[in-house]
Amino acid sequence: MKQPATLGKPAPFSSSEFTVLKSMALGLTCDEIRKLLNLDQKVYESVCHQLFQKLGATNHYTAVKTAYQKKYLNRKELSLEELKSFSLEFAYNHINLLKTDEMDAKQLLWQFYDLLLEFHFQLENKNG
């Protein structure tokens, strides 16, 4: 007698499936994901099909939503819009540090580098 399928944690994702899922969560389009991962259309469709089956999803939106709900993705992995918003807010709050006529290009580069390190630190601690 055939056992009924049970709901629960889907089979582990392959590295391609998880990369595609995270790319979807960042808001990348199908074409952008395919180009980024160097996948042809048929391979991409196959990866998506397997991913959707494991998540019980029918499209990108429900796949990402389900992945967040089941904790396969966490909110620390910011969406593209959240990242843009945080980046703009950080830049606005620190723009005055780069306003100077007296600094040469090398000094400006190092100051910008320091700002990037600070941005990275704040981004890492944003949802932690």
ZAMARGU-4260 file (C-alpha; in steps of 0.2 Angstrom, whole numbers, plus 5000, padded with zeros to 4 digits):
<rodrens>
0) 5000/5000/5000 | 5006/5017/4995 | 5010/5029/5010 | 5002/5047/5008 | 5015/5061/5006
5) 5018/5071/5022 | 5020/5089/5023 | 5036/5096/5031 | 5053/5101/5028 | 5057/5099/5009
10) 5072/5090/5003 | 5088/5100/5005 | 5091/5112/4991 | 5105/5110/4979 | 5117/5124/4978
15) 5110/5130/4962 | 5092/5130/4969 | 5098/5140/4984 | 5107/5152/4974 | 5092/5155/4963
20) 5081/5156/4978 | 5092/5170/4986 | 5093/5179/4969 | 5074/5179/4968 | 5073/5186/4985
25) 5084/5200/4980 | 5072/5204/4966 | 5082/5199/4951 | 5073/5195/4936 | 5074/5177/4927
30) 5085/5184/4914 | 5097/5192/4927 | 5098/5176/4937 | 5101/5166/4921 | 5115/5178/4916
35) 5123/5179/4933 | 5123/5160/4935 | 5127/5157/4917 | 5112/5145/4915 | 5103/5142/4898
40) 5084/5143/4898 | 5081/5124/4900 | 5093/5122/4915 | 5086/5137/4923 | 5068/5131/4921
45) 5073/5114/4928 | 5081/5122/4943 | 5066/5133/4946 | 5054/5118/4944 | 5064/5108/4957
50) 5064/5123/4969 | 5046/5126/4967 | 5042/5107/4970 | 5052/5107/4986 | 5043/5123/4992
55) 5026/5119/4986 | 5026/5135/4976 | 5020/5140/4959 | 5030/5155/4955 | 5044/5166/4961
60) 5034/5176/4973 | 5027/5161/4983 | 5044/5152/4983 | 5052/5167/4991 | 5037/5170/5003
65) 5037/5152/5008 | 5056/5151/5010 | 5055/5166/5022 | 5040/5158/5032 | 5049/5142/5034
70) 5065/5150/5039 | 5076/5144/5024 | 5079/5163/5021 | 5081/5175/5035 | 5078/5194/5035
75) 5097/5198/5037 | 5097/5194/5018 | 5090/5211/5013 | 5079/5213/4998 | 5086/5225/4985
80) 5074/5239/4990 | 5079/5237/5008 | 5097/5238/5003 | 5095/5253/4992 | 5085/5262/5006
85) 5098/5258/5019 | 5112/5263/5007 | 5104/5280/5004 | 5101/5283/5022 | 5119/5279/5026
90) 5126/5290/5012 | 5114/5305/5017 | 5120/5304/5035 | 5139/5303/5030 | 5140/5314/5015
95) 5147/5328/5024 | 5163/5318/5028 | 5167/5318/5009 | 5165/5337/5007 | 5181/5345/5006
100) 5192/5355/4994 | 5208/5352/5003 | 5209/5333/5001 | 5219/5325/4987 | 5212/5310/4978
105) 5222/5297/4988 | 5216/5304/5005 | 5198/5304/4998 | 5200/5286/4993 | 5205/5281/5010
110) 5191/5291/5018 | 5179/5283/5007 | 5186/5266/5011 | 5184/5269/5029 | 5166/5274/5026
115) 5163/5258/5016 | 5170/5248/5031 | 5158/5257/5043 | 5143/5254/5031 | 5147/5236/5031
120) 5148/5235/5050 | 5131/5244/5051 | 5123/5233/5038 | 5129/5217/5047 | 5122/5224/5063
125) 5106/5231/5056 | 5095/5215/5058 | 5106/5206/5071
</rodrens>
